[in-house]
Amino acid sequence: MANITKQASTRFSIVKRSKGQSAVEKASYISRSILVSEYDGQTYRPKYHEDLVHSEISLPQNAPREYADRATLWNAVELSEKGQKSQLARMLKASLPNEWSYELAEEVVRDYVQRNFVDKGMCADWAIHDSENDKGQRNLHIHVLLNQTNINNLIESQTKRASEGQPPCRLWQI
């Protein structure tokens, strides 16, 4: 059988409310989990589940522990941004070598995310997916969702909501 080489692909994008996008929706998609947005009340249900290899949230040391919960983190992000033109998050999608084992992919991606994002103060929600195209070719890749604002600003916004008598954000159980 011929060894098929895939093209390396890396895409960065910004999750923008002005385009009708939601950080909660993107987190639901990459983690393949059901999440509810407190900003618009919408429930997000991913269409696919079978390609999820691993998902994880990596946090900087000064991030509140409750941000380890995906719903809490991304609802906090959405509630901290008020405007219709808000930029909610950064998103990265990148190809991984198909020859890698899942264990190697997890180890390399965890180190990459830590060094390039978390150590610089960003919360990172990341996942490894392994899908096949219609020709049966493997597509091992990652998705990384990053908070757009500095973690200290996000914490300050949540503290302000609490001081105004509003819950910082609810933890949804589905």
JOGI-V924073 format. One record per residue. PSI is psi in degrees with one decimal (999 if undefined). OMEGA is omega in whole degrees, -180 to 180 (NA if undefined). NEAR is the number of other ideal C-beta (glycine too) atoms within 12 Angstrom. Layout:
psi = <PSI	PSI>
omega = <OMEGA	OMEGA>
near = <NEAR	NEAR>
This chain:
psi = <137.5	143.4	118.2	126.1	129.9	154.9	134.3	136.2	131.0	129.4	130.9	143.3	166.2	132.7	115.3	128.8	-33.8	-19.1	11.9	17.7	158.7	135.5	-35.2	-41.6	-44.6	-40.1	-39.5	-44.9	-50.0	-30.2	-9.5	40.3	156.6	125.2	150.4	131.0	124.9	-19.4	-47.5	0.3	6.0	141.6	128.7	124.1	115.6	147.0	-30.7	148.5	-29.6	-17.4	-2.3	123.0	-45.3	143.4	149.7	152.3	126.8	129.0	147.6	160.7	-33.1	3.3	142.1	141.5	-33.1	-16.3	-7.9	-15.2	122.4	-46.5	-42.4	-46.5	-54.8	-26.6	-37.2	-41.7	-49.7	-38.0	-21.0	-17.9	118.5	-34.6	156.1	-17.0	17.5	140.1	114.3	-37.6	164.1	145.7	135.5	134.6	129.6	143.5	149.2	154.7	128.9	-20.5	-14.8	144.6	163.2	-38.2	-43.7	-42.5	-46.1	-46.3	-47.2	-44.0	-42.9	-45.1	-44.2	-48.2	-43.1	-51.3	-38.3	-19.8	-56.8	-43.6	-14.5	12.4	12.1	146.8	133.7	122.4	112.7	155.8	150.7	128.6	148.9	104.6	173.7	144.0	-178.2	-10.8	4.8	12.9	135.7	145.9	83.3	125.2	166.8	155.7	135.4	126.3	127.2	142.0	142.7	-34.5	159.4	141.4	-34.9	-37.4	-38.0	-43.5	-42.9	-41.3	-41.7	-36.8	-40.6	-43.1	-42.4	-40.1	-22.2	6.5	6.5	142.7	142.6	-45.6	151.9	155.0	114.1	135.7	124.6	999>
omega = <-178	176	-178	179	178	178	176	-178	176	179	171	176	178	175	-173	177	-179	177	-180	-178	-179	176	178	178	180	178	177	-179	-175	-179	-178	-180	178	179	178	177	176	-180	-177	177	-176	174	-180	-180	-179	-180	-174	178	-169	-176	-179	177	-176	171	-173	172	178	-174	172	-176	-176	179	176	-179	-178	177	173	174	-175	-178	-180	-179	-172	171	176	178	-177	-179	180	-180	-173	-169	177	179	-177	171	-169	-174	171	180	178	170	-177	176	172	178	-180	-179	-177	171	177	-179	179	179	178	-178	-178	-178	179	179	180	-179	-179	-175	-173	-176	-174	178	178	173	-180	170	-177	174	-174	-179	173	177	176	-178	175	175	-177	177	179	-180	-179	178	177	-176	178	168	176	177	-174	176	-177	-178	177	-178	179	177	179	178	180	179	180	177	178	178	-179	-179	178	179	178	176	179	168	-177	174	-176	174	-180	NA>
near = <5	5	10	16	12	20	13	15	15	17	16	18	21	23	35	22	29	15	16	12	33	35	44	43	36	41	45	35	33	40	36	26	29	23	39	29	31	29	29	20	15	20	19	32	18	25	12	18	18	12	27	25	31	29	31	29	35	35	32	28	14	19	29	25	15	23	34	20	26	42	34	34	44	46	40	45	46	42	33	36	30	14	13	15	13	25	25	41	40	31	35	31	25	29	27	35	23	25	14	21	17	22	13	19	31	25	18	24	37	26	18	24	36	23	15	23	32	30	18	18	24	36	46	42	44	44	42	37	33	27	23	18	15	7	9	11	19	25	27	33	34	39	42	42	44	41	43	31	26	20	31	19	21	40	29	19	29	30	17	18	23	17	12	12	8	17	18	28	32	20	21	24	10	13>
